Amino acid sequence: MKKFAAIFMCAALAVGALSGCSSNENSSTADNSTAGNPISVVTREDGSGTRGAFVELFGIEDADGNDAITQSAEISNSTSVVMTTVAGNPDAIGYISLGSLNNTVKALEIDGVAATVENINNGTYKVYRPFNIATKEGLSETAQDFVNFIMSEQGQAIVAEEGYISVENSGSYTPSGKTGTVTVSGSSSVTPVMQVLKEEYEALNPDVTIELQQSDSTTGVNDAIAGTSDIGMASRALKDSELEQGVVGTVIANDGIAVIVNNESTVTGLTSEQVKGIYMGELTNWSEVA
């Protein structure tokens, strides 16, 4: 009788799993990681330039053009937190700077196109935005020299080496021998490449200290407006309301936005409309996008 019961149980389990009555608990994890499960939506906080660009690029807006990301989304306050959250939840979806992408999560194809620098450059991957720095008139000589380095041949080579899309450079940089401290604050998406630029600049100019403070794009631009930072970082275009307060935006790089899922997810791609539907709360189960 016990043997019959065991056989019956295996048959019942086989209805939901092709692996039948396997003794390996993890044999169907990849197959069942998302199918039929609720979608766990992860988003950045208000003030994030990545969020603003993501909303604009996918049209996640209400009739008045306001951000319409579902109120049920989990809020993460930095790129790294989004990645950690998605890496820990097989049913999660998020979005991050392409330049920050690593193997802890999986980037989805959007409209059949992989999120790569090559595809941004050839025009097939449409989900990208500028990285800006915001400065005001009267920038110190040392801060201006750091900006000169960022925009130089050497600075833009670093941008490309770090996985971002470089912009036209201003020629070769020669160390200036400047001294002093420069404060840079803002976007968590821009921070990783700015960290490398800072380190290389300080190596060339050992009497300069670059203080790098991570927050979000809006805070960074406001810091530059208020004069509490020399340079603000924004992972989006500057708004007219910000420019009217005396800051100037300089594009230092372009960067894709990668839509990411857990590595165990069986989903490999979505359409732009599906991403929009998920983030507006219209599509709430992975079975709806299978």
N, C-alpha and C positions, 0 to 999 in steps of 0.2 A: 504493500500500500504506500509506504514512504517513497519507494522508487517511482510509483505511478504519479504521486503528488509532485515530485521533483520534475518529472517529464512534463506534466501539465503546466507547471509554473514557467518552465523554459519556453513552452509553446506560446504562452501568454505574453511573455516578454518579447518574443520574436516579432510580435505585431508592431511594436514600436521601435525595434532595433534590428538591423540586418545582421548584426553580430550574434544574434541568438542568445544562448545561455553561456556566453564566454565567462571564464573565471577571472578575466582581466578587467578590473574595475574601470580602467582608463581607456579601454579600447574604442569607445564611441564618443569621447570627450569632444574631439574636433568636429564630429558630425553634428552634435547636438548643442554646440556652444551658443548658437544664436537662433536656430530655427524655432519659430513659435514663441519666442520669449519677448517680453516687453523691451523696448529700446530705452536704454539709460542715456539720456542726453546730457552732455557735459559742455558747458560754455564758459567763456571768459567773463569777467566782471564788467559793469558799466565803467567807461573810461578807458578800457583797453582798445588800443588802435587795431589790434588783430580782430577783435569783435566787430568794431565799426566797419572795417574793410570786408569782413566775412558777410555781414548783414547786407552791405551794399552790393557785393559781387553776386550773391545768390538771390537778391531781391526779397530778403526776409523782412518785409516792411508792411505796415498797415496802410490804409487808404491815404493817410496823411504823410506817409514817408517815414514814420517812426519805427524804431527797432521793435520787431514783433516776435522775438525769440520766446518760446513757450515759458510760462512762469514755473513749470515743473522741472525745468532744467537745473542740474547741479552746477553751482557757481564755483569756478576755480580762479584764483587770483594771479596765476602766472603760467607761463608755458610749461615749466617743469611739473607743476601740480596737475595740469591737464594730462600730461603724459603718464604720470604716476597713477592717476585715477583710472584712465583707460587701460593701462597695463594690468591693473588689478581687478578689472571687471569684464568678463567675456561678452557682456551684452551692451557695453558702452560704445558711444561714438563721441568724438571730439574734433577739434581743429587746432592746428599749431603752425608756427613758422616752419616752412620747409627746411630752412637752414638748420633748425634744431632737431630734425627728425633723426632717430636712431633705431636700433633693432629691438627696442623694448615694446614697440607698437608697430602696426602695419598701416601704410598709407593706401587709401583706396584710389582706384582710377575714377576719374570724373568724366562722364560722357565718353567713356572708352579710352581715355588718355591718361597715362601715368603722370604722376606729379614729379617731374624732374626739371632740372635747370635747362637741359637740352630742349625739352618740349616747351618750356616758357620762351626760350630764345627763338624757336622755330614757329611760334605762334599757335601751337595746337593746344597747349594747356593754358586756360584763360584765367585761372584763379591766382592772381598775384597782385601785389601792391608795392608802393615805394617805402623805403626806409628814409625818413627825414631827420635832419637835425635842425633845431630851432635856436636862433641866436638873435641878439638885439644889437643895435648900433652902439658903438663904444666898447666892443669886445676887447679884452686885454690882448696885448701882443702875444703873450704865451698861449692863450686860448685860440687866437687866430692861427698861430703856428701849428697847433694840434689839428685844427680844421684843414690847414694846408697839407699836412701829412695825410690825413684821411683821404683827401681828394687827389693825392699824388699817384704817380705810377706805382710806387711801393704800397701805398695804402689800398689802392684798388686791386692790386695783386692779392693782398690778404683777404679782401672781400670775396674774391673768386675762389681762393684756396679753401675758405671756410664754408663753401657751398652756397653762396649767394650770387646774385647777378651784378656784376660790376657796371659802373657807369663810366662815361668818358673821363679820363684822368687829365690832370693839369701839368703833367710832366714829372721829371725826377725831383725828388725831395733831397735837400741838403740839410743836415742837422744844424740847428740855429744857435745852440749854446744858450738858449733861454733858461730862465729860472722861474720858480714860483709854483703855485697850485692852481689847477683847473678842475672845476666841479662839473660833472656830467650826470644827468639824472633822467629817468623816464622808463620807456618801454622795456618789458622783460623779453620781448622778441628781439629787440635790437641789442640788448645787453651782451649776449654771447660774442658777437662779432666785435662790438666795441671793447670788450675785455681784451681781445687779442690785439686790436689796434692800440689800445692803451699800453699794453706790455711792450710792444715793438717800439712805440714812440719813446717810452721811458728809457728803454735800452739805448736809444740814440741820443737822448737828452736826459742824462742822469740827474740833473739838478731840477727837473720838473716832476711834480707828483700829480697824477690824474686821479681824482676821487670819483669813483663810479658808484652811483646809487640807483638800485633797481626799484621801479614802482610801476607806473603805466604811462601810456602816451599822453593822456590829458594832464596828469600831474607833472610830467616832464616839461611839457610846453608851458604850463602855468608857472613852473619854477623859473623858466627862462624869462617869462614876462615879468615876474616879480623881482628878478635879479638874484634869487637865492641859488641859482645854478648859472654857470656860464653858458652851458649847452644843454638843451633839452632833446631827448630822443623820442621819436614818434614812429610807430609802425603803420603809418597812414599819411595821407596828404593833410596839410594843415588847413584848418577851417578858416573861413573868412572872418569869423568873430575873433579868432586868435591873431590873424594877420593884422587886423585893425588895431590891435593893442601893441603893435610895434615890433613883432618878431618877424624874421625872415626864415623861410624854409629852404633847406638845401638837400636835395636827394643824394644820399651817399651810396645807395644800393637799391636793387629791387629784390623782392623775395616772394616766393610762392606761399600759398596757404595750403597745407596738406590736411585733408579730412582723414582722421585716423580711427582705427578700431583695434580691439585686442588681437594679439597674434593668434589666438585660438579661433577667432571668428572665421566662418566659412564665406563671409561676404568679401568680395574682391573689388567691387566697383558699384557706383551709384550714378544715376543721372543728376543733373543740376536740380531738376524738379523734385526728385526724391529727397535730396539734401534739404531743399527748401521746405518740403512737406514735413520732414522729421523735425526740423527746428522750429516750425510754426505749430507743432503739436497735432498736425493732421494725420501723420503716419506714426503710429505708436508701437507697432509690433514688427519684429523682423520678418515675419511671414508676409507682410504687406509689400516688401521690397525684394522678396526672393526671386 
